[in-house]
Amino acid sequence: MKLESRVPSGPLAEKWDKHRFEMKLVNPANKRKYTAIVVGTGLAGGSAAASLAELGYNVKAFCFQDSARRAHSIGAQGGINAAKNYQNDGDSIWRLFYDTIKGGDFRSREGNVYRLAQVSNNIIDQCVAQGVPFARDYGGTLDNRSFGGAQVSRTFYARGQTGQQLLLGAYAALNRQIGRGQVEMHPRTEMLDLVLIDGHAKGIVVRNLATGKIESHAADAVVLATGGYGRVFNLSTMGLGCNVTAAYRAYKRGALFANPCFTQIHPTCIPHTGEFQSKLTLMSESLRNDGRIWVPKKKGETRPPSQIPEDERDYYLERKYPSFGNLAPRDISSRSAKEVCDEGRGVGPTGYGVYLDFSDAIKRLGKNIIEQRYGNLFEMYHLITDEDPYEVPMRIYPASHYTMGGLWVDYNLMSNIPGLHVIGEANFSDHGANRLGASALMQGLADGYFILPYTISDYFARVGAKNISTDREEFRAAEKEVKDRVKKLMAVNGKQTAESFHKRLGIIMWEYCGMARNEAGLKKALELIPALREEFWSDVKVLGEAGDMNQTLERAGRVADFLEFAEIFAYDALNREESCGAHFREEYQTGEGEALRNDKKFAYVAAWEYKGVGQKPGLHKEELEFENVELATRSYK
Amino acid sequence: MNFTLHVWRQKNARDKGRMETYRAHDITPDMSFLEMLDVVNEELVEKGTEPIHFDHDCREGICGACSLVINGIPHGGKKGCTTCELRMRNFKDGDEIYVEPFRAKALPVVKDLMVDRSALDRIMQAGGFVSVSTGAVPDGNAIPVPKAVADKAMDAAACIGCGACIAACKNASAMLFVAAKVSHLVHLPQGQVERERRVRNMVAQMDKEGFGNCTNYYECEAVCPKSISVEVIAKMNREYLKALTKPVK
């Protein structure tokens, strides 16, 4: 299989314009003959469903939550980037492009990333017009802040709730189309299989979570906007329902899974406290603008932070990266925190935590300013930990947060299966080996509002409307497979809960495939994962009925898919014998402990093909070509 | 910590439902209320009893999925806090805790503690938006919005759509929820064009769904995890009256 990126030729800045002109259009009168299925209603799915419906296509949208408004895009706190240069500080489309491709450690496509930077400005305009209440300055113009390792202030925000407000904007646009009858919305519905007809994605099989009924839906194209797979680590900052199932089912039907080992570990989360913890809460990284990160210089320090004198503190990010300091990129900050904790200098009851200290900022700016900037985050921290961050430094530790890897897509956001489009976090396309702060919201909305509506029209125009019926044999067969699998899960009738297997998988993944990886550990993971999977299928306990609302069954199905998916993840990490971005292989580092890329051998996208459960997946390579940027060594010193 | 829980169990929408008693053992003060229920559920599954069903997702107070009436108060009564954020250190060791679903005619129980909140989506579909399609929009800075106005809009827009306001209201009124959206959009210049149509349509849908009216008890504001002020209801009432005096466009 030859992977065609379909990035248009010509100068970088003209590629998207040229492509938009070359793509075929669907006549306005013919648009109503086409139906698109959109799975997931977060920023990418919600905005895509609304925009496709506005164009006149029929849309069927699906989400597993009880309402489209609850997708986990809502959790994003910090902001959304755009190259508006409203602050007159030297930003440009080129700079946003360059920062993004460099931040991703040169493991993404130039063409895609440049387009992302180009449409970033349209997103802000669109959201403002929808009534998204972005923060504003006294003159009434939009306010910006510097965020997540950027040297310009290009981040737009709505208090600490930017994801929520952008999602509610997309949800409102979606509601308008549901009200007009242009979108048929299916909440509490989970996609369990993809249906191919003559090699094209033409439908899905779903389980109605409220009734347990298995149903088929046909369309002219399928769009997956099903988010990331960070819950493979079990504990993460993601919503508890986030899962890999839809993407993994598509993978089993032939879609390639690209760069699964590129997973982001976010540096500023509230540390783990106990065995029954269900999630790790993110503290927005905007806190790093004013907070200083430190640990005691001495191992096994027992004094409270206020009694540790200044010269016995190690502000390790400021020490190691003087020009970026506490704002060093996420992968670097996370790894540095792990290092100091592994040395025995971590703080808090578990020793896996570092201080994020606001006392200097409070002295410099006053408590009022700090409260204005971070009030809601401080309250949230106080609520969870029972410690007041105005008085005592916060304790933070890295946690699984975002997955750069995902289903492989071309420049049209279409996978190698014709008709199957993948957008937002579910695809692999724009962030390379590491995503910069405030870029996830940008990519989700870019895909949904401004890219997919064009490229899916091109696909429709090329293949024509097919008006496929769910009575076809392909749907019957897929439904039967789904039903058999549900039956099989219910029939095991073992002793252990799906939850307990998820926890054990999470421990394996965090230990051997987490912030730092090595060959021996990855090989160990590849022994442990199949063994755990076998145990799952012989000893999992699922209660209740298949034909009814059943949360244990839902959970078991998702865990079963994670138990298969985890293996491709480990194979990918083992294959990539270099360190880049968030993928840190201990064997490949500089004398100073920095990531050592190998551009000669690994400047490619690793796209994996399903070969059977427990079989090593097949590797396909898409070589990355850099015509406009020089592959520099990322340095934040 | 150990607790005795009295929990509403209801197999499905057709079932009558009843309270059941369970014990929660070895709970730590740092656990959230939902983590405590996770522990109880793990034990139930091991014993072969179907676990207690409840809606939840983000577990950090922003998605609005979690609900529960805890000891008679939606989200448990700690100010500015959802059930998923509520920590067990707010209870005393040995406490008896009563856990029930949000109750309102327009929010029927799906199973155990889960309720059907699709009525709230339908109200939003009736008018909770600005009718602007993708693409045809001016520059983000084309229309300045005074900071104080943008802040007011943001205060109202913070609603997470959990429905606690309805569960707390003796009239099962959804007015805080509806008014938060009306107020958010009416403050902004972008919301002006449709201000009359929006409030009329949303209120009509709210009535159609069977929600009650506001009689100023302010229970909604007291339990709102985002502390949305009842001022928004006053704002909506004014908007609604004004809209009624104008011809339908």
Interface residues (C-beta under 8 A of the other chain):
Chain A: S47 A50 S51 E54 Q65 D66 S67 A68 R69 R70 H72 I74 G75 K84 Y86 N122 I124 D125 Q126 C127 V128 A129 Q130 G131 P133 F134 A135 R136 D137 Y138 G139 G140 T141 L142 A158 R159 Q161 G163 Q164 Q165 L168 Y171 A172 A173 N175 R176 I178 G179 M185 P187 A210 G239 L240 G241 T273 G274 F276 Q277 S278 K279 T281 L282 E379 M380 L383 I384 T385 D386 Y449 F450 P453 K495 T497 E499 S500 K541 L543 G544 D548 M549 Q551 T552
Chain B: K11 N12 T28 P29 D30 M31 S32 L34 E35 D38 V39 E42 V45 E46 G48 T49 E50 P51 H53 D55 H56 D57 C58 R59 E60 G61 I62 C63 G64 A65 G80 C81 E85 R87 R89 V110 K111 M114 D116 R117 S118 L120 D121 M124 Q125 A126 G127 G128 F129 V130 S131 V132 S133 T134 G135 V137 P138 D139 G140 N141 I143 P144 V145 P146 K147 A150 A153 M154 A157 A158 I160 G161 H184 L185 L188 Q190 G191
